[in-house]
Amino acid sequence: MTRPGRAAIAFIGIGLLIYAAVYFAAERLMYRNGHSNPFFKIATANEKAFDWVILGASHAMPLDFADFNDQMQSETSLKIINLALPGTGPLYHRFVLEAFLREHTARNVLYVVDSFAFYSRTWNEDRFGDAKLLRATPFDPGTAWLLWQYSRREGVDPRAAADYLAGFSKINNRDRFKRDAWEGELQFDRAYRPSAVATKSRIAYLFPNVGREAALARYLTEFTRMLELAKQRNVRVVVIKMPTPGQFRALLPNEAAFDEAMTAASHGIGFKDLSLELDEPRFYSDTDHLNRVGVTELFARHLKAILTAPTN
């Protein structure tokens, strides 16, 4: 080999070593500041077997804010892990459940359903490539392989798998020294003052007005596939709809039709609509998320009974 060739190989080798060292440092820092990412929770879980796995988008997340998940476990004597994530839909939830069940077991899944998550790829395929999620996801060969499979079979952009493998988003994380906590957790003890403008803005953000009917059929299929995955692993699924304020519910598009579709898709497991249960603003931290008072009331009225109900 020529001298320039050896120099080029040495240069590339040194560069790769430096990149690997930076990648390792970014990974360790991610573990130090990790908190709300579902894959971080899976990787750091002290238990292998759980009674309940909670899946869903942001409406399910207050059940894990502060010490509330610990409270639920204490009052029910059950092991509960909350793997919800903001702005995610049934395709992403199936991905999370599939990853969880690789090395863990669960007797039940509590699936918190939101209609917005069934109307756009924004909350499904596109979420896999979100840098904020990738930079908080611990590296795991099994997760990398599963992500690659989803890029091949489910229409997920393969660049998400490439980013995850290369650690690009993790290395270039400008918030690397901040705790990975969703902003809603900071408002958990807040009582919301209703705002029509804020509610309209929130609805517009959640429901991009493009091809809703076709998207609903697509993601209902993903939902049923998630149910099939759970059934194959002998995991019982309970589907619920969380409470939301009347001002928010009134603006939800085609919600009655969605409820009918969800009831049909959930045939055999049941669909518990709790959306009308807590209407007062004092139960919410913002336009549609329960605060500490709200989840405490919901747990006392309904969730405790759901979690502790005997199974056949």
N, C-alpha and C positions, 0 to 999 in steps of 0.2 A: 504494500500500500504506500502511496506517495505521502510525502510529508504534509502537504496541504490537506489530504484526505484524513490523516490521523488527527490533525489539528481540528478539522471540522467535527469529527466524531467526538473528540474530547470536549469541544465547545458545547455540542448538543447534550452530551452526558452530564456535564456540569449544570447546564440549564435545567435538565430534567430533575436532577437532584435538588436544586434550589426550589423548583416548583413543588416537588414532593414534600419538602420541608415546610413550605408555606401552606400547602394543603393540609398537612398534619396539624400545624398550628391553628389553622382556621377551624378544623374539626374539633380540636380540644376546646377552643373558645366557644364554639357552638354548644358543646355539652355543658359548659359552665353557665351560659346564659339562656339555655333552652327552658321552655316552660309549656307553651300551649300547643305546639305542633303535635299532631297525633302520632307521628312516627317517632318523635322524641319520647312520648309517653310509653309507646310500645317498647322501645329500646331500653328504657330505664325502669320499667315496671319490676317491682320486687316479687310479684306473683306470676305464676304461669297459668293459673286457672282462676276464672272470674265467674261470678254469678250473673253479672250484667255488663254488657258493653253498650254505651250510649253513642249513637251515630246521628249526624244531622249537620245543619248549618249553624249560624250564630244564635238562633233562638234556643238551641240546646246548650250553648256554652255557659250561661249563667249557673247551670247546675254544677259547674266545676269551679266557679269563681271563689276566691278567698278559701275558706275552709268548708264550703258547703258540701262538697263530695264526701269529705270526712264525716260531716254531720249525718248525711244519709246512710253511710256505712255503719256508723255507730248506732243509729236508731233502728236499723233493719238487720244488723249482724250479717250483712251481705258484702261481698267484694265487688266493687263497681269501678269501672274505668270509663272515662268520658273521652271519646275520640272525635268529637265534633270539631268543625272548623268553619270559619265564616266564609260565606259566598261559595259554598260547594253543593253539588247536586248528586243524584243517585249514582252516576258513573264513578265519580270520585269516592263516594262512600263504599261502593263495592270494592274498589281498589284498596281502600283502607282495611275493610273487613277481611279481604283475601290475604293481605299482608299480616294482619294480626293473627289469623288462624294458622299461619305457617308454624308458629312455635308456641302458641297459646291456645287455651280452650275457653269456651264460654257456654253457659247454659241458656242465656237469653240475650236478645238484642232489643233495646228500646230505640226505635227509629223515630226521630222527630222530623215530621214531614213539613215542607214549605212549598207552596205552589210555584213560587218564582224559580225554584231550582229545576223545574221540569220544562221551562220554556225557552231556554237558551244554552248554547254550547259555552257561553261565557262562564257559566257556573259548573261546567262539566269538562269537556276536552281541554278548553283553554286554561283551566286552573292547574293542570299538570305542569305547565311551563312557567308558572308564576314564580319569579325570582324570590319573592318574599317567602314562599313555601319551600322552594328548593334549598335556600340557604339555611333553613332551620331543620332540614331533614337529615338525620344522621346517615352516614354512608353504610350501606349493607349490601353485600352481593346479591342476596335474595330479592331485595327491593329493586335493585338495579335491573335484574333479570325480569321481574314482574313489570316494571315500567317499560322495558323494551317490548315485552309481549303486548302491552296495551297500545304501544305505538304501532305495532304490526296489525293487531286485530280490531282495535276500538277507535281508530281515527285520531289518536293522540299524536301531536307533532313530535317526530323523533328527536328534534332538538332538545326536548325536555330530558330525554334519557342521556343525550350527549352532555348537556349541562350538568346533570346529576353525577355522571361518571367523572367528568373533568373537574368538578367542584368550582366552576367558574363563578357562579352566583355567590357561593360561600366565601371564596377568596376575595371577591370584590364587594363584600357587604359593608356599606358605609355605616350601618348601625351595629357593627359586630360587637361593640361593647355594651349594647343595651339589652335588657332582658326581653326575651321574645314573648311579649304579652299583648294580646289584642286590646285595643284602646277601650273597648267596652268594659273591660274588667276594672278600669280605673274609675268608672262611674257606677259601680255596683251598689253603692250606698246612697246614690242620688235619687231624688224624687223629681220626676219630669213635669215640666210645665207645658201643656199641650200647645202645639203650633201647627196651624193648617198649612203654612208654607213649607215647614220642615217635613211634614207628612207627605205632601205632594212631591217634594223633591226625592224623598226616600222611595216612593212608589215608582217614579220615573226611572230611578237608578236600577231598581230590582227587575223591572219588566221592560226590556227593550222590545219595541213593538214590531218584531220581525218574525214571520212564520210560526206563530205560536201553536197552531193546531198540529202541524207536522212535528214540531219539537216535542209537544206533549206526548204524542204517540211514541216517539223515539225514546224518550226518557222513562216513560212508563214501562217500556220493555226492559230498560236497564234496571229499574226497580224490581221487576219480577225476577230478573236474573240474580239480583242480590238475594231475594227471598229463596230462590232455588239453591244458591250457594249455602245459605244458612241451613236449609233443610237437609242438604247432603251431609252437613257436619253435625246434625242433630241439635241445632240451635233454634230455640223458639224465638219468634219475632213478635213484638208488640209495636203497633204503629200509633202514634199520637200526634195531635196538632196542638201546639202550645197556645196559651191565651195571648191575645193581642187587643189593644184598645179599639173601641168602636170606630173612632175617627180613622184609624188605619184600615180596619176591615172594610169599611164602606168604600174604599178606593181600590180594593183588590179586584183586578179584572177577571171576569168569568169564574169567580171562586166557587159558585154553586156547581158548575159543570166539572170543575176540578175535583170537588168533593165526591161527586158521583163516580168519576173515573177512579179515584183513589179507593173508594168503597168497593168497587168491582175488582180492582187489582189486588186488594187486601182480603179477598174472600177466603174464608177459612182461618184467618188469623185475627181478624177484627181491626177496626179503625176507630179510635177513640178521639172524637173532636172536642177538645177542651177550649177552643178559641173564644167562646163566649163567657168563660168562667170569671175572669178578673178584668173588669172594665174600668176601674177607677185609676186615674193618673198616678196615684200614690204607689201603685204596684210596679211602675215602670221607671227605667233610668233614661229612656229616650223615646223615640216614636213607637217602638215596637218590641223592646227587649225588657224582660222582667228584671227588677232590681232585687236586692236581698229580701225585702219585705214580700215581694211578689213570689219568689221561688219558695220562701218559707211557707207562705199561705198555700201555694199549689201543692207542695209536698204534703202538708197536713190534710188538705181536702181530697187529693187524688193520688199523687205519685206514690206515697207510702203504701197505699192499698194495692196499687198496680205492681210495685216491686216485690211485695211480700205475698201476693196471691198464690195459692197452691197451684201446682201444675199437674197435669195428668201423667 
